[in-house]
């Protein structure tokens, strides 16, 4: 995490990636080779997914494609939104995303320890996502973006 924080804050490549996420047209007009960056970002994302798959397979000692990873999309999106990542792109920090993950983790752990049924756990996470999106959109409207 620390390496990616330094990468995004201190390098030209990191700032270009933020620019590409914020507004691809402006990034292209600023001379950033968009196609090369997009391919590189997708490759890094694929590499990270492969590492996550290897870690999951080693933890579960199983190579099944749906072992332990079903339903994590809702949690990932909710964590990112809670951490301050904008749905439109170009905003957010790694530390914010990590804080969002910690919030979701504490929520999951609390609901499991209190024996909340799975249906209501999903309902709570969905409600939290909706609330986070509403708050983010109101903040965006207030700032005039």
N, C-alpha and C positions, 0 to 999 in steps of 0.2 A: 504494500500500500504506500509506504514511504517513497519507494522508487517511482511509482506512478505520480505521486504528488509533485515530486521534483521534476519529473518528465513533463507534466502538463503546465507547470508554472514557470519553469526556468529555460525551456528549450523553444526554439522557433517552431519545431514540428508540433509540440504540444499546443502552442498558441494558434497555429494554423488549423489544427483539428477543432479547437473551440470555434474558430471563425467559420469553418466549414459547417459545423452544427448550427451555428447561429443564423447564417444566411449564405447559402451556397452561391448565389448569384454575385453577391458582393465579394465573396472569397475568390471567385473566378476572375472578377474584374481587378482584384488586387494582385493577380498574378500567381495565385496558388494553383498548382496542378491538381485539380479536383479529382480526376479519374484515378490518378496514382494514389492519392490519399484514401479515397474510398476503398480501393482494392486492398490497400495495406490495413485499413481499419477492419475490414471484413476478415482478412487473414488473421489479425490479432485476436479478433473475437472468436474465430473458429479454433485457434490455438488454445485460448482460455477455456472454451467449451470442452475441448478434448482433455485438457488437464483436469477439469472438474469431473468429467466422465470417468477418468482413471481413478481419481480420488474416491468417487462414489462407488465404483466397482471394487476397489480395494477395501473400503469400509464395510460393504455389504457382502463381500466375497461372492458376488454374483455378477454375471455379464448380461443380465436381462435388460432390454431397453427401457422398461418402465419401472425398474426397481428403485423405489424410494424417491423418485423425482416427479411424480405426477402432482399437478396442481401448484407447482412452484412458480408458474408464470404470474399468477395473481400476487403472490408474495413479493416477487422481484419488482413488479411494476409499482406496487404499493410502497415498498421500501424506497424506491427511487424518487417517487413523488413526495413522500414524507421527508426525504433528505434534501428536497429543494430543487431537484432536476425538473426543468420545464418540459412539458409535453411537446412544445413547439421546437425544442432543441436549443443548443447554444448556451444553456445556463445550467448551473449546478457544479458541485465540487465532489471530489472523492470522499472527503471527510463527511460531507452532508449525506452522501449515499450510504456510507458506513453507519452513521447515526440512524438513518432510516432502517437499515438492516437490524441494528441493535433493538430499536423499538419493536419491530415485527417479531424478533426473537423473544423478547421479554413478554410480549402479548401472547405468542404461541405457548411459551413455557407456562405462563400463568393460567391459560385456559386448559392446558393439559393437566396441570397439577390440581385444578379445581374440578376436573372431570366434566368439562363442558362437552356436550356431544359434537361430533365432527360437523354436522350441518350448521350448528350455531357458530362454530369457529369460522367456517367459511363466510357465514353471514356477517360476522363482526369484522372480518378482514375486508369484505366488500364494502361495508358501510364506512370503514376507515378510509378506504381508497376514494370513495365518493366525497367524503368530507374533505380530504386532502385536496382533491381536484377543485372543489368549490372554493376553498380558501385560496388556492393558487390563482384561480381565475379572477377572484375579487381583487387580489393584490395586483395582478397584471392590469386590470381595468383601472385601478386607482393610480397606478404609475403612468398610465397613458400610453402603454405599448400597443 
